[in-house]
Structure formats: structure tokens, C-alpha cells
Amino acid sequence: MKFAVFLAALAAVYCSVDAKHTPPKVLLYSRNAGEFGKDNVLICHVSDFHPPDITIQLMKDGVEIPNAEQTDLAFKANWHFHLTRNVHFTPAAGEKFSCRVTHGTKVTEHAWEPNM
């Protein structure tokens, strides 16, 4: 699988001479409705970006949450990439959860809205 990711990245670099920089679309949500004290999964899905130079961090009160898992980098026929990162968490009142995305040199932070 890593070889496939390597080939995808190599092809992207080869094609990036003619490709434009496209910023990512970011969706941050939880698997279940947000409830304080209930186990849940925080999911950050990043899509439609190019080039594939990207880092996704799931944050709690400004500190990266350990043990997050990430899918393999994948792309569509138009060389726009997508990637998902998730982590188990148990939200509590007053805590702030977010997804920090670094694409090239631009950093954006997206807040989780628990809808409670």
C-alpha cells in the first residue's frame, strides 16, 4: 500500500508543473452526536486539494491529541487528493476540539461544534 502512495505522490509531483494550487475543503465532525462524558470519534476529512503536501492534526485545547489514525492518501482522476484523520475522544464541558490543517505554508484551524 505504501508503494501505491509513493506512486501517487510521484505522479502528483510530475503533473504539478501544470497543476494549480487548490486549497483543501475541511469537514470536522464526530461519529455520534456530541455529548459530554460520552465516548465518541472525532473525524477530520480533508478533500479536493492539490498538491498533496498536507498535514492534519486533531487538537484538544491547542494540543495535538495522541494516537490519531489516518487513511492513506488517495486521489481522483483530476489529481485532487483526499485524506481522513480520526481519534477516539470523550468531550467534557469547556474543552475545545479542532482540526489543524497545514497545506504547503498555509495553516488553518477548524473548530468542532458539538451541537449540544
N, C-alpha and C positions, 0 to 999 in steps of 0.2 A: 504494500500500500504506500509506503514511503517513496518507492520508486515512481509511482504514479504521480504523487505530489511533486516530486522533483521534476518530472517531465512537464507537468502543467506549469510549474514556475519557470522552467527554461523556455517553454513556448511563449509564455507571457512576456518574458524579457525580450525575446526575439521579436515579438509582434508589437511591443510597447513603443517602438520608434514611431510607428504610425498611429498608435492609440492615444486617446486623450485621457487626462486625469479625470476620474469620476469619483466624487466623494461617496462614502457609504451611506446607505439607509440603515437606521438602527431601530430595532424594536426591543424593548426591555419589558418583560412580564414575568409573572410567576405561574407555575403549573396549575395551582389551585388559587381560589380567591384568598387574598391576604387576610390572615387572622393572627393577631398577636398570640404568641405561645404555641402555635401550631406548626409542625414540620412542613416544609414546602421546598420547592425548587425554583431558584432564580435563574432566568434564561435570558441571554442577550443574543439576538440574531442580527447579524450584520450582512447586508446584501448589496448587490449591484455596484460594487466598487472596482476600480482599476487604478493603478497597478495593485498587485497582491501584497504589497508591503504594509502589513497591518498587525496591530497588537490589541487584544481585547482583555480588559481586566474587570473583574467583578469586585466591587468595593463595598465595605461597611464602614460608615463614619470616616471615609477618606483613606482607609487602609485596605489593601488587597486581601480578599478572602482566600485562604489556602484551600488546596485540594479541589479546585475547579477542574472540570473536564472540558475538552474542546473537540469538535468534529474535525475531520480532515478538510483541508481547503478544497473547494470544488468550484467549478466554473461552468458558465453557459456557453453556447456557440459564439456569442458576441464578445467573449473574453471578459465578461463581468463576473466577479467572484462572489462567493457567499461562504459564511462561517458562523458557527454557533458555539457559544460557551455557556456552561451551566454549573451550578453548585447547589448542594442542599443547604438550607438555612432555616432558622426559626426566628422570625421577626419579633421584636419587642417594641413597646411604645417608646418613641423618642429616637429610635435608630434610623439612620439614613442609608439606604442602599442605592447603588448606582452602577452604571456600566461606563467605563472609561475606554474610549476608542482612540488609538493613535494610528493615523493613516498618513504615511510619509512623515511630514513635520507638523501636521495639524492634529491637535488633541481636542476631543470633545467629551463632555460628561453628560450622561443621560440619567435622570432620577427615576427610581421605581416609585410608582403611585400605587399604594396598597388597596385603594378603594374600600376603606373600612369606614 
